[in-house]
């Protein structure tokens, strides 16, 4: 008698490895992760991410010959790459660097179109995707020689001074180091200049040079790794700022963090602005989130890196007062009984918190406040990015006066204008959170333009705050053009290109093209068919 077939509706399932408790979930999770990565790499934003990565890789390789290399580099000689520093090798390395920079700018603009939603895109890129792209782009730069600046050699020299028992606020590198590989690579402009940075940054330099000793390569990489917390703070803080300022988190992160001006200069160039700007943005975000004391502590740490972060502190008093007024209104306690008393109370508390943090940092480093006098060392920098310098040159063109005579006068007049603007801005922008942050933004722009010296990476200060506001596409185009131009007007080795007409002309053309490309996919109409990216 034949055995009846089991009812398919009630038959027991077949036991397979995939049917075990964790099997399907694990397989599904792995496949899902691989699928997401594959989909991302095939997407327009994935293409932009890979293009930026290859650009960063080209900068890293070309920098071996064209970057701010050491005066004597035995590693290149051992690797048989010293030919990149001379003659045709140097020219080839320079071309590779500039192709890498242009690739990163192109990738950034493409990513901007995707993020903003121009050029036929829907603006669906996510914050996590943008954060992942930041990691993809900076990874090659972590191993590059210093790019577009020699400042990291000064950082290491100042850290060595503190390590060896000298006060970097009183002793310059040439006085304390006498000789050695660290001193040999410090820019001549800063050889006899004392440190203008805060005590925490000097402490970081001491720790790094204690570990790496006089190894410049290891010291440079370690200094870059120390900057990464600042980058992480920016990636956290800037989207938080948009909640209070009206901007879009993805656009803000694209503009202020993925910007080649920021990544190439602050990571590739190893500038302590990376730490300072990250701490400043995080401190402001904390204060906006009603965590006032924590925010002031974070900004005080930023000031202990570089004094510029302190510009935000007076404006935060207004935000704290606004929050106190809102708290009283929510509890039906009425208006502030004595606004002047509240101002002194909040201002005094904020000042006490700042002083405590800064005093602790100075005591730990074993230094005083001599960095205040060293801030004047920036006067040694003379370039066309500073308005006082431009005015001095303009006067010499129309009068028989000498530049050396006019420059101190234009700097003094711009300094008076700067003080007036800072005071007026602080008093004017006090009625809302948004106004107060706008005041900080205006103050930073005024400092960058009116100070005796300005460098391209200084624009990362106001850019971090500007990104938090709701910006129109034309405004974003202007910022793209400006950032591109600033990125291109310096040479990979750290020298300035503003005095070469053809260099400036080329930078200007690329900047205009980048700005237009943010809205128009193929502004030069180089392709007959309409491209997808």
Rosetta blueprint (number, residue, H / E / L):
1 X L
2 X L
3 X L
4 X L
5 X L
6 X L
7 X L
8 X L
9 X L
10 X L
11 X L
12 X L
13 X L
14 X L
15 X L
16 X L
17 X H
18 X H
19 X H
20 X L
21 X L
22 X L
23 X H
24 X H
25 X H
26 X H
27 X H
28 X H
29 X H
30 X H
31 X H
32 X H
33 X H
34 X H
35 X H
36 X H
37 X H
38 X H
39 X H
40 X H
41 X H
42 X H
43 X L
44 X H
45 X H
46 X H
47 X H
48 X H
49 X H
50 X H
51 X H
52 X H
53 X H
54 X H
55 X H
56 X H
57 X H
58 X H
59 X H
60 X H
61 X H
62 X H
63 X H
64 X H
65 X H
66 X H
67 X L
68 X L
69 X L
70 X L
71 X L
72 X L
73 X L
74 X H
75 X H
76 X H
77 X H
78 X H
79 X L
80 X L
81 X L
82 X H
83 X H
84 X H
85 X H
86 X L
87 X H
88 X H
89 X H
90 X H
91 X H
92 X H
93 X H
94 X H
95 X H
96 X H
97 X H
98 X H
99 X H
100 X H
101 X H
102 X H
103 X H
104 X H
105 X H
106 X H
107 X H
108 X H
109 X H
110 X H
111 X H
112 X H
113 X H
114 X H
115 X H
116 X H
117 X L
118 X L
119 X L
120 X L
121 X L
122 X L
123 X L
124 X L
125 X L
126 X L
127 X H
128 X H
129 X H
130 X H
131 X H
132 X H
133 X H
134 X H
135 X H
136 X H
137 X H
138 X H
139 X H
140 X H
141 X H
142 X L
143 X L
144 X L
145 X L
146 X L
147 X L
148 X L
149 X L
150 X L
151 X H
152 X H
153 X H
154 X H
155 X H
156 X H
157 X H
158 X H
159 X H
160 X H
161 X H
162 X H
163 X H
164 X L
165 X L
166 X L
167 X L
168 X L
169 X L
170 X L
171 X L
172 X L
173 X H
174 X H
175 X H
176 X H
177 X L
178 X L
179 X L
180 X L
181 X H
182 X H
183 X H
184 X H
185 X H
186 X L
187 X L
188 X H
189 X H
190 X H
191 X L
192 X L
193 X L
194 X L
195 X L
196 X L
197 X L
198 X L
199 X H
200 X H
201 X H
202 X H
203 X H
204 X H
205 X H
206 X H
207 X H
208 X H
209 X H
210 X H
211 X H
212 X H
213 X L
214 X L
215 X L
216 X H
217 X H
218 X H
219 X H
220 X H
221 X H
222 X H
223 X H
224 X H
225 X H
226 X H
227 X H
228 X H
229 X H
230 X H
231 X H
232 X H
233 X H
234 X H
235 X H
236 X H
237 X H
238 X H
239 X H
240 X H
241 X H
242 X H
243 X H
244 X H
245 X H
246 X E
247 X L
248 X L
249 X H
250 X H
251 X H
252 X H
253 X H
254 X H
255 X H
256 X H
257 X L
258 X L
259 X L
260 X H
261 X H
262 X H
263 X H
264 X H
265 X H
266 X H
267 X H
268 X H
269 X L
270 X L
271 X L
272 X L
273 X H
274 X H
275 X H
276 X H
277 X H
278 X H
279 X H
280 X H
281 X H
282 X H
283 X H
284 X H
285 X H
286 X H
287 X H
288 X H
289 X L
290 X L
291 X L
292 X H
293 X H
294 X H
295 X H
296 X H
297 X H
298 X H
299 X H
300 X H
301 X H
302 X H
303 X H
304 X L
305 X L
306 X L
307 X H
308 X H
309 X H
310 X H
311 X H
312 X H
313 X H
314 X H
315 X H
316 X H
317 X H
318 X H
319 X H
320 X H
321 X H
322 X H
323 X H
324 X H
325 X H
326 X H
327 X H
328 X H
329 X H
330 X H
331 X L
332 X L
333 X L
334 X L
335 X L
336 X L
337 X L
338 X L
339 X H
340 X H
341 X H
342 X H
343 X H
344 X H
345 X H
346 X H
347 X H
348 X H
349 X H
350 X H
351 X H
352 X H
353 X H
354 X H
355 X H
356 X H
357 X H
358 X H
359 X H
360 X H
361 X H
362 X H
363 X H
364 X H
365 X H
366 X L
367 X L
368 X L
369 X L
370 X L
371 X H
372 X H
373 X H
374 X H
375 X H
376 X H
377 X H
378 X H
379 X H
380 X H
381 X L
382 X L
383 X L
384 X L
385 X L
386 X L
387 X H
388 X H
389 X H
390 X H
391 X H
392 X H
393 X H
394 X H
395 X H
396 X H
397 X H
398 X H
399 X L
400 X L
401 X L
402 X L
403 X H
404 X H
405 X H
406 X H
407 X H
408 X H
409 X H
410 X H
411 X H
412 X H
413 X H
414 X H
415 X H
416 X H
417 X H
418 X H
419 X H
420 X H
421 X H
422 X H
423 X H
424 X H
425 X H
426 X H
427 X H
428 X H
429 X L
430 X L
431 X L
432 X L
433 X H
434 X H
435 X H
436 X H
437 X H
438 X H
439 X H
440 X H
441 X H
442 X H
443 X H
444 X H
445 X H
446 X H
447 X H
448 X H
449 X H
450 X H
451 X L
452 X L
453 X L
454 X L
455 X L
456 X H
457 X H
458 X H
459 X H
460 X H
461 X H
462 X H
463 X H
464 X H
465 X H
466 X H
467 X L
468 X L
469 X E
470 X L
471 X L
472 X L
473 X H
474 X H
475 X H
476 X H
477 X H
478 X H
479 X H
480 X H
481 X H
482 X H
483 X H
484 X H
485 X H
486 X H
487 X H
488 X H
489 X L
490 X E
491 X L
492 X L
493 X L
494 X L
495 X L
496 X E
497 X L
498 X L
499 X L
500 X L
501 X H
502 X H
503 X H
504 X H
505 X H
506 X H
507 X H
508 X H
509 X H
510 X H
511 X H
512 X H
513 X H
514 X H
515 X H
516 X H
517 X H
518 X L
519 X L
520 X L
521 X L
522 X L
523 X L
524 X L
525 X L
526 X L
527 X L
528 X L
529 X L
530 X L
531 X L
532 X L
533 X L
